[in-house]
Amino acid sequence: MSHNIGTDAEPILVFVRFTGGMLDAIVRATDAATFETAARWAELKYEITETVTDPETDETSEEGTGEWVVSPGVHIDIIGPVQVGETWDTRYHANIRIADPALSKVDEYGVLKWEKWAAAWTLGGEPDEQVNKNEVAKVLQGVSLIDPDTIASPSRRWL
């Protein structure tokens, strides 16, 4: 069942599964580059920075190195193409598992960051018109967030 980030009286269901202190999401992108862009937006990845000192003023600042890595507490299992019945879906599939410290990260207003991206995808995304079998998914930024309860036979599961 989708996870409720609202209240019992006013539920807000998002297409993720939350069990045992971990959040699981299943996504599908048009390609690896599209997934990478969305992962950066959702802060599943971050850019490594280095301290740079201005030789004239001796002031220091942080500058990006161009190298992006998975955020602490985020685990990304790249599936790649999946077989659906007799055919192959060659799009870029991935499973995402989020634990602490990423699970507890909040924005400047105290809102959990994972709730923001899950709500953006589920509530603001467009219905995915290219689903497999009985899937229900929403597309945002070229990436589908798939309702885990609508996948009849997952390609892989977290242990």
GUTI-138267 format. One record per residue (C-alpha): x, y, z; residue in three letters. Coordinates in steps of 0.001 Angstrom, whole numbers, padded with zeros to 6 digits, always signed. Example, Ala and Ser with C-alpha at 12.3 -4.5 7.8 and 13.67 -1.06 7.14 Angstrom:
2
+012300-004500+007800ala +013670-001060+007140ser 
This chain:
159
+000000+000000+000000met +001210+003510-000686ser +002599+005336+002331his +000496+008021+004027asn +002451+011212+004771ile -000737+013042+005774gly -003124+012236+008602thr -005815+009598+008997asp -008432+012305+008454ala -006624+013824+005461glu -004367+011167+003927pro -001668+012031+001417ile -000619+008766-000202leu +002763+008605-001933val +004200+005781-004080phe +006799+004497-001618val +006916+001735+000964arg +008036+002474+004521phe +008864-000562+006655thr +011349-001350+009371gly +012698+002189+009526gly +013566+002208+005820met +011925+003774+002808leu +011830+001915-000507asp +011033+003444-003883ala +010941+001874-007333ile +011739+004095-010298val +012111+003868-014037arg +013764+006504-016213ala +014129+006949-019928thr +017904+006565-019503asp +020762+006800-016996ala +021330+010525-017537ala +017674+011319-016820thr +017815+009245-013634phe +021029+010994-012581glu +019450+014452-012968thr +016415+013448-010912ala +018580+011781-008229ala +020519+015017-007812arg +017292+017053-007622trp +015891+014735-004926ala +019250+014942-003090glu +019808+011208-003375leu +023237+012252-004631lys +025415+015211-003744tyr +028421+016920-005262glu +031730+016580-003459ile +033193+019974-002602thr +036639+021161-001715glu +037837+024155+000231thr +039433+026789-001957val +041446+029713-000597thr +041542+033001-002468asp +045277+033873-002682pro +044583+037629-002598glu +042126+037797+000326thr +042940+034530+002109asp +039171+033875+002291glu +038015+030305+001917thr +034952+028948+000160ser +033537+025593-000876glu +033497+024753-004568glu +032029+021763-006340gly +034463+019276-007843thr +032041+017926-010461gly +032081+014506-008768glu +028674+013293-007544trp +028225+010472-005023val +025298+008742-003326val +024202+010549-000161ser +024798+008854+003204pro +021858+006585+004017gly +020811+006237+000368val +021244+002952-001474his +020594+002708-005203ile +020260-000692-006845asp +020489-000250-010602ile +018350-002896-012272ile +018608-001787-015897gly +016285-003479-018413pro +013640-005875-017066val +011813-008746-018688gln +008039-008377-018652val +006403-011532-019923gly +007924-012309-023301glu +009316-008826-023937thr +012055-006617-022496trp +011498-003155-021103asp +014842-001535-021939thr +014284+001611-019891arg +016521+002375-016892tyr +015061+000731-013754his +016338+001227-010205ala +015346+000431-006646asn +016060+003045-003999ile +016345+002380-000275arg +016678+005258+002153ile +017703+004927+005801ala +019167+007399+008277asp +020761+009876+008039pro +019051+010626+004682ala +015660+009577+006035leu +015779+012287+008713ser +017029+015185+006560lys +014736+018195+006638val +014535+021403+004630asp +014692+024912+006088glu +011005+024599+007139tyr +011448+021303+008972gly +009796+019204+006243val +011377+015825+005582leu +013146+015997+002218lys +012068+012519+001114trp +008432+013448+001757glu +008832+016494-000494lys +010147+014547-003492trp +007751+011620-002955ala +004802+014038-002845ala +006099+015988-005841ala +006270+012784-007918trp +003020+011203-006726thr +000844+014321-006615leu +002520+016539-009211gly +003655+013968-011735gly +001787+013013-014868glu +000273+009534-015133pro +002749+007174-016795asp +001205+006072-020072glu +003891+003407-020722gln +003403+001083-017766val +004057-002649-017579asn +001062-004877-016831lys -000974-003403-013950asn +001526-000806-012756glu +000482+002617-011579val +003208+005253-011847ala +003675+008996-012044lys +006292+010679-014230val +008241+013759-013205leu +011460+014922-014883gln +011411+011855-017156gly +011423+009446-014200val +008492+007263-013156ser +007857+006655-009468leu +006020+003325-009441ile +003486+002331-006786asp +005220-000727-005291pro +001900-002467-004665asp +001131-002539-008385thr +004223-004540-009380ile +003209-008191-009633ala +006716-009651-009847ser +009571-007348-008785pro +012900-007959-010531ser +014832-007791-007249arg +014004-007240-003622arg +016010-005795-000776trp +017099-008346+001812leu 
